[in-house]
Structure formats: C-alpha cells, structure tokens
Amino acid sequence: MQFDEMGITEGKTLMLLPGTACDYQTNFGTVLERLGEKYHLICVNYDGFDGSGLIFPDMITVTEKIEGYIIEHYNGRLDGAIGSSLGSSFVGQLIQRKNVHLDHGIFGSPDLDQSGKFSAWLQSKLVVPLLTSFTGSEKKRAGTRDKLKKFFDMNDETADKFMDCFAKFSPESIKNEYYSDLLTWLDDDIHVEHTKAHFIYARKMGEKYLKRYKKYFRDPDIRAFDMQHEQWLFGGDEYAVPVLKVIDEFMEMPV
C-alpha cells in the first residue's frame, strides 16, 4: 500500500481513494494541485496498484490497511475522505465499520453495485477483459480511445492517460478488485453520529443511482450535476470547478 501526503501542512485532512484499475496520480491528477491548496491530502494507492508487485487481495483486507494507517498516523480520525467510483466503496466501509471516524465521507458519483458470487464472477469475466483488451493492439487502443472520448467527453491526452494506467497493472489485481467490490456490501440506512455522507450525483448515470444513495445512507447530502460518471475528473474545468466548489462546501459543514 502506498500513502503519499501532500498539500498544505496544516489544516483539514482529506484522503483520496481512486477507482477501479487506477492509481491516484491518474484518477485525481487534474485536481490534485487545487485540492492541495486547501487541504492536507493523503493519497492512497492500493496493493496491486502501488508499483510494489503485490496483487490486490480483496476490499476488506485493503480497508483494514487504510484503517490502520488512519489509526497510526491520525489517531483514528480524518476530516474527510473522497472516493472516486470504486474508491467510494472504501469510504462507505470506513463509515460503516466504525473502526475510524470521518467527519465527511464524500462519494464521487459511484455506482455502489452489489451482487452475489455468481453474478460477481460473471461480471468480472466480462468487464475485466474490456479494461485490458486494448494492450498490444493499436487498432483496439484507437477504438477504446474513441469510446472514452465519446462517452466521457475526454480529450486524446486524457484518454491515453487512462488507457496507460489500466495497461500497467496486473489483470489479476484488476479482477480481484472488481470482483471483491461487488461482494463487499453496504448496509441500508447507515447512520454514524457526527459523520455526514455527501454524494456527487451524475445525472446522466440515471435515477437508480440516486435511489441507491438514499437507500444506503440516512439523510445523505446529494448534489446533482449534469455529467457522466466521474466526468469532473477528466472532462475539464466545465465540470471540475463546480464540483470542487461543492467539495469545499461539504468540508465546511458542521457535523
């Protein structure tokens, strides 16, 4: 596991937890500098995605390592943590398990999918090859680049960064991460005193996700944006600036 600390040396702490098949450098690369101007950042790369050569084990084992770091270095408490996509599952687990305390848990337009073992196995068999199939083939790479540009409004440079990120990690780590995320469930109606759950809701994902957020957390703070899944992280300032403003509002709220 890799924990890099940066940003301001004093002030509020904000942990950054990247999504599927990503390191924090790629996932949060467009907003790291701006977040670091206001917060002390703790940037996490999981086993299998940290350059160590280890294979990602499962979501709970990694959650335990994150909890251990927070306990050892921050007496078990952070001002906030933000998860991108799959990273939001870690935010949910940190809140639900109550081994550490977050004042603010920020969920970055996640899907928070949950399933049984057979469905998780089947989905991972279908999805993981899509994340790695373009490696070694310029034709497939070009096709994937076009899909990323069309669906997420990425430019060529950003699409290439994400493909390079996917390509450098072990397919086994990606499979374990994707599969175990589906099996790591959240309870319904989670409520922890003095913790506020905030959701960045991407309307273009669909209303079923909005219902899901309200199902898992009691009285969540939900802010809607006209964008695709996590588009604020790779779609340019049109999307990033309004979301960054809302993150500041989240972090200033009393809990």
C-alpha positions as CSV (number, residue, x, y, z in Angstrom):
1,M,0.0,0.0,0.0
2,Q,1.2,3.5,-0.8
3,F,0.2,6.6,1.3
4,D,1.6,9.8,-0.1
5,E,0.9,13.0,1.8
6,M,1.0,16.4,0.1
7,G,-0.8,19.7,0.0
8,I,-0.9,22.2,2.9
9,T,0.9,21.0,6.1
10,E,-1.8,22.3,8.5
11,G,-5.5,22.5,8.1
12,K,-8.1,19.9,7.3
13,T,-7.2,16.4,6.2
14,L,-8.7,14.8,3.0
15,M,-8.0,11.3,1.9
16,L,-8.2,10.5,-1.8
17,L,-9.2,6.9,-2.8
18,P,-9.0,6.1,-6.5
19,G,-11.3,3.9,-8.6
20,T,-11.1,0.7,-10.5
21,A,-7.7,-0.1,-12.1
22,C,-6.4,3.3,-11.3
23,D,-3.7,5.0,-9.2
24,Y,-4.4,8.3,-7.5
25,Q,-1.9,10.0,-9.9
26,T,-4.1,9.3,-12.8
27,N,-7.5,9.3,-11.2
28,F,-7.1,12.7,-9.4
29,G,-4.3,14.1,-11.5
30,T,-6.4,17.0,-12.8
31,V,-7.5,18.2,-9.4
32,L,-4.6,17.3,-7.1
33,E,-2.9,20.7,-7.1
34,R,-6.1,22.6,-6.5
35,L,-7.2,20.3,-3.6
36,G,-3.7,20.6,-2.2
37,E,-4.0,24.3,-2.0
38,K,-6.8,23.9,0.6
39,Y,-6.3,20.6,2.3
40,H,-3.7,18.3,3.6
41,L,-4.0,15.3,1.2
42,I,-3.5,11.7,2.0
43,C,-3.3,10.0,-1.4
44,V,-3.7,6.2,-1.5
45,N,-2.6,3.5,-3.9
46,Y,-3.9,0.0,-3.1
47,D,-1.9,-3.2,-3.2
48,G,-1.6,-4.2,-6.8
49,F,-1.8,-0.6,-7.9
50,D,1.2,0.9,-6.0
51,G,4.1,-0.4,-8.0
52,S,5.1,-2.9,-5.3
53,G,4.4,-6.0,-7.4
54,L,1.8,-7.3,-4.9
55,I,-1.6,-8.5,-6.1
56,F,-4.7,-6.8,-4.9
57,P,-6.2,-9.1,-2.3
58,D,-9.8,-8.0,-1.6
59,M,-11.7,-5.0,-0.5
60,I,-11.9,-5.8,3.2
61,T,-8.2,-6.5,3.6
62,V,-7.4,-3.2,1.9
63,T,-9.9,-1.4,4.1
64,E,-8.2,-2.8,7.1
65,K,-4.9,-1.4,5.9
66,I,-6.4,2.0,5.3
67,E,-7.9,2.0,8.8
68,G,-4.5,1.0,10.2
69,Y,-2.9,4.0,8.6
70,I,-5.5,6.4,9.9
71,I,-5.3,5.0,13.4
72,E,-1.5,5.0,13.4
73,H,-0.9,8.5,11.9
74,Y,-4.2,10.4,12.7
75,N,-5.4,8.8,16.0
76,G,-8.3,7.2,14.0
77,R,-9.9,10.4,12.7
78,L,-9.9,12.4,9.5
79,D,-11.8,15.5,8.5
80,G,-12.8,13.9,5.2
81,A,-12.3,11.2,2.6
82,I,-13.4,11.2,-1.0
83,G,-13.7,8.1,-3.2
84,S,-13.7,8.1,-6.9
85,S,-16.0,5.3,-8.3
86,L,-14.8,2.1,-6.6
87,G,-13.0,4.3,-4.1
88,S,-16.4,5.3,-2.7
89,S,-16.9,1.7,-1.6
90,F,-13.9,2.2,0.7
91,V,-15.4,5.4,2.0
92,G,-18.6,3.5,2.8
93,Q,-16.8,0.8,4.6
94,L,-14.8,3.2,6.6
95,I,-18.0,4.8,7.8
96,Q,-20.0,1.6,8.3
97,R,-17.3,-0.3,10.2
98,K,-16.7,2.5,12.7
99,N,-13.1,1.5,13.4
100,V,-12.1,5.0,12.4
101,H,-14.1,8.3,12.2
102,L,-14.7,10.5,9.2
103,D,-16.4,13.8,9.7
104,H,-17.2,13.9,5.9
105,G,-17.5,10.9,3.6
106,I,-17.6,12.2,0.0
107,F,-18.8,9.8,-2.7
108,G,-17.8,10.7,-6.2
109,S,-20.7,9.6,-8.4
110,P,-20.3,5.9,-7.6
111,D,-22.5,3.0,-8.7
112,L,-22.1,1.1,-5.4
113,D,-23.1,-2.1,-7.2
114,Q,-23.6,-5.2,-5.0
115,S,-24.2,-8.8,-6.1
116,G,-23.9,-12.4,-5.3
117,K,-20.9,-14.6,-6.0
118,F,-22.0,-16.0,-9.4
119,S,-23.1,-12.6,-10.7
120,A,-19.8,-11.0,-9.5
121,W,-17.8,-13.8,-11.2
122,L,-19.7,-13.4,-14.4
123,Q,-19.5,-9.6,-14.5
124,S,-15.7,-9.7,-13.8
125,K,-15.3,-12.2,-16.6
126,L,-17.0,-9.7,-19.0
127,V,-15.7,-6.4,-17.7
128,V,-12.0,-7.0,-16.9
129,P,-11.1,-8.0,-20.5
130,L,-12.6,-4.8,-21.7
131,L,-10.3,-2.8,-19.4
132,T,-7.2,-4.7,-20.7
133,S,-8.0,-5.9,-24.2
134,F,-6.5,-2.8,-26.0
135,T,-3.0,-3.5,-24.8
136,G,-0.6,-4.5,-27.6
137,S,-3.0,-3.6,-30.3
138,E,-3.0,-0.1,-31.8
139,K,-6.4,-0.7,-33.5
140,K,-8.1,-1.8,-30.3
141,R,-6.4,1.1,-28.5
142,A,-7.8,3.6,-31.0
143,G,-11.2,2.1,-30.7
144,T,-11.1,2.4,-26.9
145,R,-9.8,5.9,-27.1
146,D,-12.8,6.9,-29.3
147,K,-15.2,5.3,-26.9
148,L,-13.7,7.2,-23.9
149,K,-13.8,10.5,-25.8
150,K,-17.4,10.0,-26.9
151,F,-18.9,8.7,-23.6
152,F,-16.9,10.8,-21.1
153,D,-16.0,13.8,-23.2
154,M,-12.3,13.1,-22.8
155,N,-9.6,14.6,-25.0
156,D,-7.0,12.4,-26.6
157,E,-4.4,13.1,-23.9
158,T,-6.7,12.2,-21.0
159,A,-8.0,9.1,-22.8
160,D,-4.4,7.9,-23.4
161,K,-3.5,8.5,-19.7
162,F,-6.4,6.3,-18.5
163,M,-5.5,3.5,-21.0
164,D,-1.9,3.7,-20.0
165,C,-3.0,3.4,-16.3
166,F,-5.1,0.3,-17.0
167,A,-2.4,-1.3,-19.0
168,K,0.3,-1.1,-16.4
169,F,-1.5,-3.1,-13.8
170,S,-1.9,-6.9,-13.4
171,P,-5.2,-8.3,-14.8
172,E,-5.3,-10.4,-11.7
173,S,-5.3,-7.3,-9.5
174,I,-8.0,-5.7,-11.6
175,K,-10.1,-8.9,-11.5
176,N,-9.7,-9.2,-7.7
177,E,-10.6,-5.5,-7.2
178,Y,-13.6,-5.6,-9.4
179,Y,-14.9,-8.9,-8.2
180,S,-14.5,-8.3,-4.5
181,D,-16.0,-4.8,-4.7
182,L,-19.3,-6.4,-5.9
183,L,-19.2,-8.8,-2.9
184,T,-18.5,-6.1,-0.3
185,W,-21.9,-4.9,0.7
186,L,-23.1,-1.8,2.5
187,D,-25.9,-1.9,5.0
188,D,-29.1,0.0,4.4
189,D,-29.8,3.3,6.3
190,I,-26.2,3.8,7.5
191,H,-26.0,6.5,10.1
192,V,-23.0,7.4,12.2
193,E,-23.1,10.2,14.7
194,H,-21.1,13.3,13.7
195,T,-20.4,11.8,10.2
196,K,-22.0,13.3,7.1
197,A,-22.3,11.4,3.9
198,H,-22.1,13.5,0.7
199,F,-22.8,12.4,-2.8
200,I,-21.8,13.9,-6.1
201,Y,-24.6,12.7,-8.3
202,A,-24.0,12.5,-12.0
203,R,-27.5,12.8,-13.5
204,K,-26.5,11.1,-16.8
205,M,-25.9,7.9,-14.9
206,G,-29.6,7.5,-14.2
207,E,-32.0,7.9,-11.3
208,K,-31.5,4.4,-10.0
209,Y,-28.2,5.5,-8.5
210,L,-29.9,8.4,-6.7
211,K,-32.3,5.9,-5.1
212,R,-29.4,3.7,-4.2
213,Y,-27.6,6.6,-2.4
214,K,-30.7,7.3,-0.3
215,K,-31.1,3.6,0.4
216,Y,-27.7,3.0,1.9
217,F,-27.3,6.3,3.9
218,R,-29.7,8.1,6.1
219,D,-30.3,11.7,5.0
220,P,-27.3,12.0,2.6
221,D,-26.3,15.4,1.3
222,I,-26.7,14.9,-2.5
223,R,-25.6,17.5,-5.1
224,A,-26.6,16.8,-8.7
225,F,-24.5,17.7,-11.8
226,D,-25.3,17.3,-15.5
227,M,-22.5,15.0,-16.3
228,Q,-21.4,11.3,-16.8
229,H,-19.8,9.1,-14.2
230,E,-16.8,11.0,-12.6
231,Q,-16.7,13.4,-15.5
232,W,-15.5,16.1,-13.2
233,L,-12.1,14.3,-13.0
234,F,-11.4,14.2,-16.7
235,G,-13.9,16.4,-18.6
236,G,-12.2,19.8,-18.0
237,D,-12.9,22.8,-15.8
238,E,-16.5,23.0,-17.0
239,Y,-17.2,20.0,-14.7
240,A,-14.3,20.2,-12.2
241,V,-14.8,23.8,-11.0
242,P,-18.4,23.4,-9.8
243,V,-17.6,20.1,-8.1
244,L,-14.5,21.4,-6.4
245,K,-16.6,24.3,-5.0
246,V,-19.2,21.8,-3.6
247,I,-16.4,19.7,-2.0
248,D,-15.3,22.9,-0.2
249,E,-18.9,23.4,1.0
250,F,-19.0,19.7,2.2
251,M,-15.8,20.1,4.2
252,E,-17.1,23.3,5.9
253,M,-20.4,21.8,7.1
254,P,-20.8,21.2,10.8
255,V,-21.3,17.5,11.8
